[in-house]
Structures are given as C-alpha cells and as structure tokens.
Amino acid sequence: MEHTVVRCAEGHVFSTSSFPMQQLGPGRLGPGRLIRCPRCARLRHAVPVTALKR
C-alpha cells in the first residue's frame, strides 16, 4: 500500500494510506482533499507535500 505525505490547512504534516480521488490528478479537481487530520482530529483541507529542490 502506497502512502502519501500531506499537509493540512493548520500546517500539520502527516502520512496517509488513502488520499481520496488521487488518481484523477490535480488538473481535474485540484490538488487538495478533505481528510481527517490525526494531529487536530478534525476534517481539514489537505494537499500533498512536494519535495523541495535545492
């Protein structure tokens, strides 16, 4: 099972095994999804964390 690292609207970074509708891509519905954050225990808008290039 593949994990996706995401950041919620509050700034918490965590890993999730299910990122709803990930296969549709950012061009179709945008990069964000509504998922429950394990840190603040609320439904939050979350986006995948991209690796920063130096």
mmCIF file of the N, C-alpha and C atoms, coordinates in Angstrom:
data_MODEL
# 
_entry.id   MODEL 
# 
loop_
_atom_site.group_PDB 
_atom_site.id 
_atom_site.type_symbol 
_atom_site.label_atom_id 
_atom_site.label_alt_id 
_atom_site.label_comp_id 
_atom_site.label_asym_id 
_atom_site.label_entity_id 
_atom_site.label_seq_id 
_atom_site.pdbx_PDB_ins_code 
_atom_site.Cartn_x 
_atom_site.Cartn_y 
_atom_site.Cartn_z 
_atom_site.occupancy 
_atom_site.B_iso_or_equiv 
_atom_site.pdbx_formal_charge 
_atom_site.auth_seq_id 
_atom_site.auth_comp_id 
_atom_site.auth_asym_id 
_atom_site.auth_atom_id 
_atom_site.pdbx_PDB_model_num 
ATOM 1   N N  . MET A 1 1  ? 0.838   -1.177 0.000   1.00 0.00 ? 1  MET A N  1 
ATOM 2   C CA . MET A 1 1  ? 0.000   0.000  0.000   1.00 0.00 ? 1  MET A CA 1 
ATOM 3   C C  . MET A 1 1  ? 0.888   1.248  0.000   1.00 0.00 ? 1  MET A C  1 
ATOM 4   N N  . GLU A 1 2  ? 0.577   2.159  -0.859  1.00 0.00 ? 2  GLU A N  1 
ATOM 5   C CA . GLU A 1 2  ? 1.369   3.376  -1.003  1.00 0.00 ? 2  GLU A CA 1 
ATOM 6   C C  . GLU A 1 2  ? 0.878   4.452  -0.030  1.00 0.00 ? 2  GLU A C  1 
ATOM 7   N N  . HIS A 1 3  ? 1.825   5.170  0.579   1.00 0.00 ? 3  HIS A N  1 
ATOM 8   C CA . HIS A 1 3  ? 1.494   6.259  1.499   1.00 0.00 ? 3  HIS A CA 1 
ATOM 9   C C  . HIS A 1 3  ? 1.780   7.594  0.828   1.00 0.00 ? 3  HIS A C  1 
ATOM 10  N N  . THR A 1 4  ? 0.949   8.578  1.120   1.00 0.00 ? 4  THR A N  1 
ATOM 11  C CA . THR A 1 4  ? 1.126   9.929  0.605   1.00 0.00 ? 4  THR A CA 1 
ATOM 12  C C  . THR A 1 4  ? 1.366   10.865 1.773   1.00 0.00 ? 4  THR A C  1 
ATOM 13  N N  . VAL A 1 5  ? 2.391   11.706 1.691   1.00 0.00 ? 5  VAL A N  1 
ATOM 14  C CA . VAL A 1 5  ? 2.665   12.690 2.722   1.00 0.00 ? 5  VAL A CA 1 
ATOM 15  C C  . VAL A 1 5  ? 1.875   13.944 2.370   1.00 0.00 ? 5  VAL A C  1 
ATOM 16  N N  . VAL A 1 6  ? 1.062   14.420 3.328   1.00 0.00 ? 6  VAL A N  1 
ATOM 17  C CA . VAL A 1 6  ? 0.195   15.570 3.088   1.00 0.00 ? 6  VAL A CA 1 
ATOM 18  C C  . VAL A 1 6  ? 0.359   16.609 4.195   1.00 0.00 ? 6  VAL A C  1 
ATOM 19  N N  . ARG A 1 7  ? -0.100  17.840 3.889   1.00 0.00 ? 7  ARG A N  1 
ATOM 20  C CA . ARG A 1 7  ? -0.094  18.925 4.872   1.00 0.00 ? 7  ARG A CA 1 
ATOM 21  C C  . ARG A 1 7  ? -1.522  19.444 4.979   1.00 0.00 ? 7  ARG A C  1 
ATOM 22  N N  . CYS A 1 8  ? -2.040  19.522 6.224   1.00 0.00 ? 8  CYS A N  1 
ATOM 23  C CA . CYS A 1 8  ? -3.402  20.008 6.412   1.00 0.00 ? 8  CYS A CA 1 
ATOM 24  C C  . CYS A 1 8  ? -3.398  21.540 6.456   1.00 0.00 ? 8  CYS A C  1 
ATOM 25  N N  . ALA A 1 9  ? -4.580  22.121 6.481   1.00 0.00 ? 9  ALA A N  1 
ATOM 26  C CA . ALA A 1 9  ? -4.720  23.577 6.467   1.00 0.00 ? 9  ALA A CA 1 
ATOM 27  C C  . ALA A 1 9  ? -4.113  24.235 7.709   1.00 0.00 ? 9  ALA A C  1 
ATOM 28  N N  . GLU A 1 10 ? -3.975  23.483 8.790   1.00 0.00 ? 10 GLU A N  1 
ATOM 29  C CA . GLU A 1 10 ? -3.353  24.010 10.010  1.00 0.00 ? 10 GLU A CA 1 
ATOM 30  C C  . GLU A 1 10 ? -1.829  23.903 9.975   1.00 0.00 ? 10 GLU A C  1 
ATOM 31  N N  . GLY A 1 11 ? -1.286  23.248 8.944   1.00 0.00 ? 11 GLY A N  1 
ATOM 32  C CA . GLY A 1 11 ? 0.159   23.127 8.795   1.00 0.00 ? 11 GLY A CA 1 
ATOM 33  C C  . GLY A 1 11 ? 0.738   21.820 9.297   1.00 0.00 ? 11 GLY A C  1 
ATOM 34  N N  . HIS A 1 12 ? -0.099  20.905 9.784   1.00 0.00 ? 12 HIS A N  1 
ATOM 35  C CA . HIS A 1 12 ? 0.392   19.621 10.266  1.00 0.00 ? 12 HIS A CA 1 
ATOM 36  C C  . HIS A 1 12 ? 0.759   18.728 9.079   1.00 0.00 ? 12 HIS A C  1 
ATOM 37  N N  . VAL A 1 13 ? 1.911   18.100 9.151   1.00 0.00 ? 13 VAL A N  1 
ATOM 38  C CA . VAL A 1 13 ? 2.370   17.196 8.088   1.00 0.00 ? 13 VAL A CA 1 
ATOM 39  C C  . VAL A 1 13 ? 2.243   15.768 8.609   1.00 0.00 ? 13 VAL A C  1 
ATOM 40  N N  . PHE A 1 14 ? 1.610   14.906 7.809   1.00 0.00 ? 14 PHE A N  1 
ATOM 41  C CA . PHE A 1 14 ? 1.437   13.512 8.195   1.00 0.00 ? 14 PHE A CA 1 
ATOM 42  C C  . PHE A 1 14 ? 1.316   12.646 6.957   1.00 0.00 ? 14 PHE A C  1 
ATOM 43  N N  . SER A 1 15 ? 1.382   11.345 7.160   1.00 0.00 ? 15 SER A N  1 
ATOM 44  C CA . SER A 1 15 ? 1.299   10.381 6.075   1.00 0.00 ? 15 SER A CA 1 
ATOM 45  C C  . SER A 1 15 ? -0.063  9.702  6.120   1.00 0.00 ? 15 SER A C  1 
ATOM 46  N N  . THR A 1 16 ? -0.629  9.454  4.958   1.00 0.00 ? 16 THR A N  1 
ATOM 47  C CA . THR A 1 16 ? -1.908  8.769  4.881   1.00 0.00 ? 16 THR A CA 1 
ATOM 48  C C  . THR A 1 16 ? -1.838  7.685  3.810   1.00 0.00 ? 16 THR A C  1 
ATOM 49  N N  . SER A 1 17 ? -2.507  6.572  4.074   1.00 0.00 ? 17 SER A N  1 
ATOM 50  C CA . SER A 1 17 ? -2.503  5.489  3.088   1.00 0.00 ? 17 SER A CA 1 
ATOM 51  C C  . SER A 1 17 ? -3.601  5.675  2.054   1.00 0.00 ? 17 SER A C  1 
ATOM 52  N N  . SER A 1 18 ? -4.601  6.475  2.381   1.00 0.00 ? 18 SER A N  1 
ATOM 53  C CA . SER A 1 18 ? -5.673  6.723  1.416   1.00 0.00 ? 18 SER A CA 1 
ATOM 54  C C  . SER A 1 18 ? -5.819  8.221  1.202   1.00 0.00 ? 18 SER A C  1 
ATOM 55  N N  . PHE A 1 19 ? -5.628  8.646  -0.020  1.00 0.00 ? 19 PHE A N  1 
ATOM 56  C CA . PHE A 1 19 ? -5.812  10.049 -0.379  1.00 0.00 ? 19 PHE A CA 1 
ATOM 57  C C  . PHE A 1 19 ? -6.902  10.056 -1.429  1.00 0.00 ? 19 PHE A C  1 
ATOM 58  N N  . PRO A 1 20 ? -8.150  10.390 -1.054  1.00 0.00 ? 20 PRO A N  1 
ATOM 59  C CA . PRO A 1 20 ? -9.309  10.228 -1.934  1.00 0.00 ? 20 PRO A CA 1 
ATOM 60  C C  . PRO A 1 20 ? -9.135  10.835 -3.319  1.00 0.00 ? 20 PRO A C  1 
ATOM 61  N N  . MET A 1 21 ? -9.510  10.077 -4.327  1.00 0.00 ? 21 MET A N  1 
ATOM 62  C CA . MET A 1 21 ? -9.504  10.500 -5.727  1.00 0.00 ? 21 MET A CA 1 
ATOM 63  C C  . MET A 1 21 ? -8.145  10.978 -6.214  1.00 0.00 ? 21 MET A C  1 
ATOM 64  N N  . GLN A 1 22 ? -7.085  10.409 -5.690  1.00 0.00 ? 22 GLN A N  1 
ATOM 65  C CA . GLN A 1 22 ? -5.729  10.801 -6.071  1.00 0.00 ? 22 GLN A CA 1 
ATOM 66  C C  . GLN A 1 22 ? -5.466  10.517 -7.545  1.00 0.00 ? 22 GLN A C  1 
ATOM 67  N N  . GLN A 1 23 ? -6.078  9.478  -8.082  1.00 0.00 ? 23 GLN A N  1 
ATOM 68  C CA . GLN A 1 23 ? -5.814  9.086  -9.454  1.00 0.00 ? 23 GLN A CA 1 
ATOM 69  C C  . GLN A 1 23 ? -6.353  10.086 -10.477 1.00 0.00 ? 23 GLN A C  1 
ATOM 70  N N  . LEU A 1 24 ? -7.243  10.986 -10.084 1.00 0.00 ? 24 LEU A N  1 
ATOM 71  C CA . LEU A 1 24 ? -7.794  11.944 -11.032 1.00 0.00 ? 24 LEU A CA 1 
ATOM 72  C C  . LEU A 1 24 ? -6.816  13.064 -11.368 1.00 0.00 ? 24 LEU A C  1 
ATOM 73  N N  . GLY A 1 25 ? -5.844  13.292 -10.507 1.00 0.00 ? 25 GLY A N  1 
ATOM 74  C CA . GLY A 1 25 ? -4.820  14.296 -10.780 1.00 0.00 ? 25 GLY A CA 1 
ATOM 75  C C  . GLY A 1 25 ? -5.256  15.714 -10.449 1.00 0.00 ? 25 GLY A C  1 
ATOM 76  N N  . PRO A 1 26 ? -4.299  16.602 -10.312 1.00 0.00 ? 26 PRO A N  1 
ATOM 77  C CA . PRO A 1 26 ? -4.601  17.970 -9.909  1.00 0.00 ? 26 PRO A CA 1 
ATOM 78  C C  . PRO A 1 26 ? -5.328  18.781 -10.979 1.00 0.00 ? 26 PRO A C  1 
ATOM 79  N N  . GLY A 1 27 ? -5.227  18.395 -12.245 1.00 0.00 ? 27 GLY A N  1 
ATOM 80  C CA . GLY A 1 27 ? -5.888  19.141 -13.311 1.00 0.00 ? 27 GLY A CA 1 
ATOM 81  C C  . GLY A 1 27 ? -7.397  19.012 -13.285 1.00 0.00 ? 27 GLY A C  1 
ATOM 82  N N  . ARG A 1 28 ? -7.897  17.946 -12.704 1.00 0.00 ? 28 ARG A N  1 
ATOM 83  C CA . ARG A 1 28 ? -9.335  17.676 -12.710 1.00 0.00 ? 28 ARG A CA 1 
ATOM 84  C C  . ARG A 1 28 ? -10.059 18.326 -11.539 1.00 0.00 ? 28 ARG A C  1 
ATOM 85  N N  . LEU A 1 29 ? -9.605  18.096 -10.330 1.00 0.00 ? 29 LEU A N  1 
ATOM 86  C CA . LEU A 1 29 ? -10.305 18.585 -9.140  1.00 0.00 ? 29 LEU A CA 1 
ATOM 87  C C  . LEU A 1 29 ? -9.438  19.454 -8.237  1.00 0.00 ? 29 LEU A C  1 
ATOM 88  N N  . GLY A 1 30 ? -8.238  19.718 -8.628  1.00 0.00 ? 30 GLY A N  1 
ATOM 89  C CA . GLY A 1 30 ? -7.329  20.452 -7.761  1.00 0.00 ? 30 GLY A CA 1 
ATOM 90  C C  . GLY A 1 30 ? -6.558  19.487 -6.879  1.00 0.00 ? 30 GLY A C  1 
ATOM 91  N N  . PRO A 1 31 ? -5.479  19.941 -6.280  1.00 0.00 ? 31 PRO A N  1 
ATOM 92  C CA . PRO A 1 31 ? -4.619  19.041 -5.515  1.00 0.00 ? 31 PRO A CA 1 
ATOM 93  C C  . PRO A 1 31 ? -5.141  18.710 -4.118  1.00 0.00 ? 31 PRO A C  1 
ATOM 94  N N  . GLY A 1 32 ? -6.049  19.504 -3.569  1.00 0.00 ? 32 GLY A N  1 
ATOM 95  C CA . GLY A 1 32 ? -6.478  19.325 -2.186  1.00 0.00 ? 32 GLY A CA 1 
ATOM 96  C C  . GLY A 1 32 ? -7.632  18.356 -2.024  1.00 0.00 ? 32 GLY A C  1 
ATOM 97  N N  . ARG A 1 33 ? -7.699  17.754 -0.847  1.00 0.00 ? 33 ARG A N  1 
ATOM 98  C CA . ARG A 1 33 ? -8.787  16.848 -0.493  1.00 0.00 ? 33 ARG A CA 1 
ATOM 99  C C  . ARG A 1 33 ? -9.174  17.122 0.957   1.00 0.00 ? 33 ARG A C  1 
ATOM 100 N N  . LEU A 1 34 ? -10.383 16.735 1.330   1.00 0.00 ? 34 LEU A N  1 
ATOM 101 C CA . LEU A 1 34 ? -10.858 16.879 2.691   1.00 0.00 ? 34 LEU A CA 1 
ATOM 102 C C  . LEU A 1 34 ? -10.641 15.554 3.408   1.00 0.00 ? 34 LEU A C  1 
ATOM 103 N N  . ILE A 1 35 ? -9.719  15.534 4.374   1.00 0.00 ? 35 ILE A N  1 
ATOM 104 C CA . ILE A 1 35 ? -9.431  14.313 5.128   1.00 0.00 ? 35 ILE A CA 1 
ATOM 105 C C  . ILE A 1 35 ? -9.268  14.671 6.598   1.00 0.00 ? 35 ILE A C  1 
ATOM 106 N N  . ARG A 1 36 ? -9.370  13.668 7.465   1.00 0.00 ? 36 ARG A N  1 
ATOM 107 C CA . ARG A 1 36 ? -9.247  13.900 8.905   1.00 0.00 ? 36 ARG A CA 1 
ATOM 108 C C  . ARG A 1 36 ? -7.774  13.945 9.297   1.00 0.00 ? 36 ARG A C  1 
ATOM 109 N N  . CYS A 1 37 ? -7.384  15.039 9.922   1.00 0.00 ? 37 CYS A N  1 
ATOM 110 C CA . CYS A 1 37 ? -6.003  15.212 10.388  1.00 0.00 ? 37 CYS A CA 1 
ATOM 111 C C  . CYS A 1 37 ? -5.829  14.473 11.711  1.00 0.00 ? 37 CYS A C  1 
ATOM 112 N N  . PRO A 1 38 ? -4.807  13.623 11.838  1.00 0.00 ? 38 PRO A N  1 
ATOM 113 C CA . PRO A 1 38 ? -4.597  12.899 13.098  1.00 0.00 ? 38 PRO A CA 1 
ATOM 114 C C  . PRO A 1 38 ? -4.087  13.800 14.225  1.00 0.00 ? 38 PRO A C  1 
ATOM 115 N N  . ARG A 1 39 ? -3.526  14.946 13.906  1.00 0.00 ? 39 ARG A N  1 
ATOM 116 C CA . ARG A 1 39 ? -2.999  15.850 14.935  1.00 0.00 ? 39 ARG A CA 1 
ATOM 117 C C  . ARG A 1 39 ? -4.095  16.679 15.597  1.00 0.00 ? 39 ARG A C  1 
ATOM 118 N N  . CYS A 1 40 ? -5.005  17.252 14.792  1.00 0.00 ? 40 CYS A N  1 
ATOM 119 C CA . CYS A 1 40 ? -6.055  18.103 15.362  1.00 0.00 ? 40 CYS A CA 1 
ATOM 120 C C  . CYS A 1 40 ? -7.419  17.396 15.381  1.00 0.00 ? 40 CYS A C  1 
ATOM 121 N N  . ALA A 1 41 ? -7.502  16.184 14.829  1.00 0.00 ? 41 ALA A N  1 
ATOM 122 C CA . ALA A 1 41 ? -8.704  15.339 14.856  1.00 0.00 ? 41 ALA A CA 1 
ATOM 123 C C  . ALA A 1 41 ? -9.927  15.998 14.225  1.00 0.00 ? 41 ALA A C  1 
ATOM 124 N N  . ARG A 1 42 ? -9.718  16.837 13.212  1.00 0.00 ? 42 ARG A N  1 
ATOM 125 C CA . ARG A 1 42 ? -10.823 17.476 12.507  1.00 0.00 ? 42 ARG A CA 1 
ATOM 126 C C  . ARG A 1 42 ? -10.679 17.241 11.013  1.00 0.00 ? 42 ARG A C  1 
ATOM 127 N N  . LEU A 1 43 ? -11.794 17.362 10.310  1.00 0.00 ? 43 LEU A N  1 
ATOM 128 C CA . LEU A 1 43 ? -11.722 17.298 8.852   1.00 0.00 ? 43 LEU A CA 1 
ATOM 129 C C  . LEU A 1 43 ? -11.075 18.580 8.364   1.00 0.00 ? 43 LEU A C  1 
ATOM 130 N N  . ARG A 1 44 ? -10.020 18.448 7.609   1.00 0.00 ? 44 ARG A N  1 
ATOM 131 C CA . ARG A 1 44 ? -9.268  19.599 7.125   1.00 0.00 ? 44 ARG A CA 1 
ATOM 132 C C  . ARG A 1 44 ? -8.968  19.429 5.638   1.00 0.00 ? 44 ARG A C  1 
ATOM 133 N N  . HIS A 1 45 ? -8.794  20.533 4.969   1.00 0.00 ? 45 HIS A N  1 
ATOM 134 C CA . HIS A 1 45 ? -8.337  20.527 3.586   1.00 0.00 ? 45 HIS A CA 1 
ATOM 135 C C  . HIS A 1 45 ? -6.856  20.172 3.630   1.00 0.00 ? 45 HIS A C  1 
ATOM 136 N N  . ALA A 1 46 ? -6.445  19.175 2.869   1.00 0.00 ? 46 ALA A N  1 
ATOM 137 C CA . ALA A 1 46 ? -5.055  18.732 2.866   1.00 0.00 ? 46 ALA A CA 1 
ATOM 138 C C  . ALA A 1 46 ? -4.556  18.626 1.430   1.00 0.00 ? 46 ALA A C  1 
ATOM 139 N N  . VAL A 1 47 ? -3.279  18.931 1.252   1.00 0.00 ? 47 VAL A N  1 
ATOM 140 C CA . VAL A 1 47 ? -2.646  18.857 -0.060  1.00 0.00 ? 47 VAL A CA 1 
ATOM 141 C C  . VAL A 1 47 ? -1.377  17.996 0.062   1.00 0.00 ? 47 VAL A C  1 
ATOM 142 N N  . PRO A 1 48 ? -1.016  17.299 -1.015  1.00 0.00 ? 48 PRO A N  1 
ATOM 143 C CA . PRO A 1 48 ? 0.233   16.511 -0.982  1.00 0.00 ? 48 PRO A CA 1 
ATOM 144 C C  . PRO A 1 48 ? 1.441   17.431 -0.811  1.00 0.00 ? 48 PRO A C  1 
ATOM 145 N N  . VAL A 1 49 ? 2.415   16.951 -0.046  1.00 0.00 ? 49 VAL A N  1 
ATOM 146 C CA . VAL A 1 49 ? 3.660   17.696 0.167   1.00 0.00 ? 49 VAL A CA 1 
ATOM 147 C C  . VAL A 1 49 ? 4.602   17.323 -0.968  1.00 0.00 ? 49 VAL A C  1 
ATOM 148 N N  . THR A 1 50 ? 5.122   18.318 -1.650  1.00 0.00 ? 50 THR A N  1 
ATOM 149 C CA . THR A 1 50 ? 6.080   18.068 -2.728  1.00 0.00 ? 50 THR A CA 1 
ATOM 150 C C  . THR A 1 50 ? 7.491   18.286 -2.199  1.00 0.00 ? 50 THR A C  1 
ATOM 151 N N  . ALA A 1 51 ? 8.426   17.501 -2.703  1.00 0.00 ? 51 ALA A N  1 
ATOM 152 C CA . ALA A 1 51 ? 9.819   17.642 -2.302  1.00 0.00 ? 51 ALA A CA 1 
ATOM 153 C C  . ALA A 1 51 ? 10.389  18.946 -2.857  1.00 0.00 ? 51 ALA A C  1 
ATOM 154 N N  . LEU A 1 52 ? 11.082  19.668 -2.006  1.00 0.00 ? 52 LEU A N  1 
ATOM 155 C CA . LEU A 1 52 ? 11.699  20.924 -2.439  1.00 0.00 ? 52 LEU A CA 1 
ATOM 156 C C  . LEU A 1 52 ? 13.040  20.630 -3.087  1.00 0.00 ? 52 LEU A C  1 
ATOM 157 N N  . LYS A 1 53 ? 13.274  21.234 -4.230  1.00 0.00 ? 53 LYS A N  1 
ATOM 158 C CA . LYS A 1 53 ? 14.556  21.069 -4.909  1.00 0.00 ? 53 LYS A CA 1 
ATOM 159 C C  . LYS A 1 53 ? 15.473  22.209 -4.499  1.00 0.00 ? 53 LYS A C  1 
ATOM 160 N N  . ARG A 1 54 ? 16.715  21.877 -4.213  1.00 0.00 ? 54 ARG A N  1 
ATOM 161 C CA . ARG A 1 54 ? 17.686  22.909 -3.807  1.00 0.00 ? 54 ARG A CA 1 
ATOM 162 C C  . ARG A 1 54 ? 18.626  23.227 -4.925  1.00 0.00 ? 54 ARG A C  1 
# 
